[in-house]
Amino acid sequence: MRKDGRAANQMREVKITKDYIRDAEGSCLIEMGKTKVVCTATIEERVPLFLKHSGKGWITAEYGMLPRSSRQRIERIRSRGRIYEIQRLIGRSLRSISNLSVLDGYTIIIDCDVIQADGGTRTASVTGGFIACHTAFQHMLFEGLLERSPTQSMVAAISVGVVNGVPMLDLTYEEDSAADVDMNIVLTDKLDIVELQGTGEKRPYTTDELSKLMNLAKVGIKELIEAERRVLLHTRAG
């Protein structure tokens, strides 16, 4: 049993509140235990210069943590390298499951703002970012800006790790800080791999441990995909 009473293969409670921000074309508040992230999508009628006349659109992301989202105050401009890494992860994950040709001429900007952090903020941002992005696509369909949705599959992300020799799913901050091995895994609804970020924080890890962590991640991703499906059944039109 873990400090919060969960089994090693058990997720924290997941709650997704869609259309959380009134004026955004797509938005949600995603809560995974005590971790809370607000994700919004903004539609802009432009593309980056490198995509001009390419027939493709673009999806990009920005990520940040409010100063008191964690136990100690976080400076508003801090750890730029980490921030850029997380932003790229979110953007790559959403582009991987989107048909950018359908989005020709448009850029979707996903903003992920952590309002309370207790581990798994980047993975929650990927999952919440998908909800916001897909909802923005539905808005574009309703407005006649697109003929079909660019979404080709669903995507979600989860953290796993080995803590005190035990493979665990959905790590809290305390567990993540003590982990021998720490991984962030992004999968589609078909459990195809989008990205693996795995680090032996205190020691190398074995292929057997990697296999166990992947199996744990699949348990979590299935649960997150089902939560996404339930939320998206009630996508707002317009």
Secondary structure, 3 states (H helix, E strand, C coil): CCCCCCCCCCCCCEEEEECCCCCCCEEEEEEECCEEEEEEEEEECCCCHHHCCCCCCEEEEEEEECCCCCCCCCCCCCCHHHHHHHHHHHHHHHHHCECCCCCCCCEEEEEEEEEECCCCHHHHHHHHHHHHHHHHHHHHHHCCCCCCCCECCCEEEEEEEEECCEEEECCCHHHHHHCCEEEEEEEECCCCEEEEEEEECCCCCCHHHHHHHHHHHHHHHHHHHHHHHHHHCCCCCC
